[in-house]
Every structure is written in structure tokens, then in C-alpha cells.
Amino acid sequence: MRLTYLAYTFSLIMKYFSIVLIFPIIVALWFKEYSATYPFLIASITLLMLAGLIKRIVPGAKQIKTINDIKKSEGLTVVTFSWIFAGLFASIPYLFFKITPINALFEAFSGITTTGATALTHFNYPHAVMFWRSFTQWLGGMGIIVLFIAVLPQFAIAGRQLFFAEAPGPTEEKFTPRIKSTAAALWKIYAGLTLVEFILLVYFGMDGFSAMCNSFSSLSGGGFSPNQTSIIGYSHKILWTITFFMFFAGANFNLQHQAWTKLNPFLLFKNEEFKTYFSVVFIIAILLAGSLFANMHYTFSDSLTHAFFNISSLVSSTGFCSTDYAKWDYTSKILLFAIMLFGSCASSAGGGLKVTRWLLIFKIMKSEMMKILHPKAVYNIKIGNYTVPKEILYQTLMFVSFYFAFIILSAFLIAIIEKDTIIAVVGSVAAVGNIGPGLGQVIGPMGHFADLSTFTKSILIIDMLAGRLELIPFLVLFQKDLWIFRSK
């Protein structure tokens, strides 16, 4: 890797990330909470100073003017460390409000990775802090690097390596000739849906500040709410509105852009991944509604509302809750846990294993079974009309193996530390899948992660980061060949 290129790119990203910290300052000024501006000013100035320092201490970094020929390994490194630095600097403001360093890091990484697991024990903080929690999720939902690719001319060409490093998946999917145009289009649909949700929530009676924060958190698949009880207590109109936008936060934004551009929503149902996503959500939500109606004695309307809301929340890895589902019956909890493992669509704001990978796994299994019956037959595995190359199938199997191995290892370590299997397993699944709250009273929808061990929270921070980067960029950092530097 070329250290000069890395230094130039890191300094550029830090410089522009410092500008993001202006927004909570504006919120603090709006609510006349003037003392709340200082933590964000300090964090912003620190970032600017560090950006300048990096360019000074790395020889040759000042002379770099473009990164058009950035290599894949360099792109993976830039993206991974950009997320690490984003989490570190996002934690600085929390330290000024008597939040411990490990809890500040946990909250920051949970926000920027759109996990939504909280280490806060109360919500008696200035508006700027609550805004910052939701806003970091909104930035992380579509991707910090994707945003910079969309707005910065320096990334116009080199953005391809960074784009696919930040959002790896079974295929490299873009729908415009230039990656910068793709990034801009994704952010337009993302911001547009956020604005529409905000308007609808205000129209249905939610106050403006809560509507803004909840819109940021639901479109990002995040789940941080400015209210300690999440979305509990709101009207059915608000619950169904948020359900709709959470569902589409977990749907492929590339596909949504095509449907919006052509004004044809039926395009969504021509896509195999979306049809599977829709079908699974609908079927499990109906099963859950039946369980709530029969076992929890909810009304028919409440059963449907809470079932579709919480299933959409978990499948999109948002983590909002409309009721304390930790008190639900065993059958209902099993359905919730199943949808946690399922995940959202590729190129969405949601987390989890992703629907496309589940489709490929089952198609590979079917293909192998057919080969037993017909050894000489040739079977091509397709997603829609696209024939999936063998190397993609192999990568998918490797990813799934790494994904569950990561969860098992994390759960094993946490179980030893916490001496609680439920916290270990559910917490690991929730962190790696970027889902947020888990099940149970401790880390459930009404609980928090503050009382867990420092070691446990450190493991979960790593899980959240690895899950958001979809493991591969994170795991590549542990390859010694990556750390061979050269001048040119």
C-alpha cells in the first residue's frame, strides 16, 4: 500500500466529517442550549487539526492531488479506518455529558453502524445530543463514504473502489455508468424518503424534533429514538407510517430508484430478492399477529399493528419497538428471533445476512441435491435472469461461514464473561447483524447495555463494526500482506 495515498484520503475524509458536526451545533443554538455547542465544536476542531497533522507528518502526502488510481487493498483500508475514526470522533461529544469512555464509544459505534443498541441509562440530555445519536445513524445508513463520493470531486473516479469496499455484497451493483452518479442517486432517494416520512409523522401528530430524529433512525435502519420508550404510546397511524419506511429501509435502494424513476412500483415485484423479502416479512408478521391474538389476547387491530411494526423493525435491523416484546409469549419471541437472522436486502440500509445470500444458499443446496440424482447434469444458479458465477457462489459460502463463526466466537466469549447464554447469543446476533436491542429484560427493547462488562461492550463494538462492513474489509486488516507499504 502507498502510505501517501492513505494519508491524503484520511485527511480528506476527516476534514469533511468535521463539517458534519456543525448540524448538532445548529440544533443546540435553535433550542438555546448554548453550553451544548462546545463538545461538538471541540470535536470538529480536533478533526480539522488531525487532518492537517496527517498531511504534514507523512512525507509526500501534501503533493498528492488525486487518488484516481487507488488500489482495492487501499480502498478496503481507507473505508475500514474511516469508519473506525468516525466512531471514535463521534464519541467525543458524549464524554462531556458524564458518559464513561466505554459507554461513549459503544453509543457512537452503535450509532454510526446503525445498530441502535444503547448504553444510556437515561435520556435527560440536551436536544443536540439526542439529535447527534439519530443523525450519526442517518449518515451511517447509506454510508459515509458513499456520501463523500456523491459530493466530493476528488472521489469522482476513485470512488468505485471505495464504494464497493464500503458496501460489499454478492454482486457489484450500480445502475448508472459513473459511480459518482450512482452514489448521488442513492442519497437522493434516501434523503427524499426521509423528508416524506418526517412530513407524514408531523401530520399525524408527532412533534417536529421527535419526527426528525425518528425519521433519521428509521430510514437508516438504526433505531435510536429521542424517547426512552422508543415508539411506544404513539397512534396506530404513526406506527403504520414508520412500519412502511422501515420496511423500505431494508429494501434495495437501487431497485427503489428504478421504480421511482420509471413511476412503476410493480418493478419491485419483478425482482426475486424483493419478492422473497416481502413474502417472508408478510408471512412471519401474519404468524406473529396470530400468536399475539391467541396467546397475548391482543385485539385484532393491535395484533396486526404490533406484529407488522416489530417484524419490519427487526428485519430491517432498525430496532424500534412499539411495545415491550420481551414480555411476549415464547412462540412470538421465536418468530422475532427468526426474523433477526433473516436480514434485509442487498444495497439497503438494513443489516443481517441479506436476502440474496439466503437465496443463493438454498439454491446451492438444491443444486447439490439434484446433482446426486443426475450427476452428469449441469445446473446454473440464477438470481432473476442473472447467472451467478462460481466465484460469487464460493464467496457467498465463505461469507456465511465467517458470519456465523463470528457470532459463535463472540457468543462464546461473552457467555464466559457475563455467565448468561441469552445475553451472549442474542447480543452477538444483534450486534453482528446491526439490529440493536435483543430479547430479554437486560438487553431487550426496554433494557440497555450499560451494565455489561467493559470487555463485553468492547467485543460488541467490534461485532457492530465488522457487521456494518460485512466482515470482509474488517477481516482483511488481519492479513500481514496488506501492511507492506511502498512509496509509489
Buried (B, 14 or more C-beta within 10 A) or exposed (E): BBBBBBBBBBBBBBBBBBEBBEBBBEBBEEBEBEEBBEBBBBBBEBBBEBBEEBBEEBEBBEEBEBBEEBBEBBBBBBBBBBBBBBBBBBBBBBBBBEBBEBBBBBBBBBBBBBBBBBBBEEBEBBBBBBBBBBBBBBBBBBBBBBBBBBEBEBBBBBBBBBBBBBBBBBBEBBBBEEBBBBBBBBBBBBEEBBEBBBEBBBEBEBEEBBBBBBBBBBBBBBBBBBBBBBBBEBEBBBBBBBBBBBBBBBBBBBBBBBBBEEEEEEBBEEBBBBBBBBEBBEEBBBBBBBBBBEEBEBEEEBBBBBBBBBBBBBBBBBBBBBBBBBEBEEBBBEBBBBBBBBBBBBBBBBBBBBBBBBBBBEBBEEBEEEEEEEEEEEEEBEBEEEEBEEEBBEBBBEBBEBBBEBBEEBBEBBBEBBEBEBBBBBBBBBBBBBBBBBBBEBBBBBBBBBEBEEBBBBBBBBBBBBBBBBBBBBBBBEEEEBEEEEEE
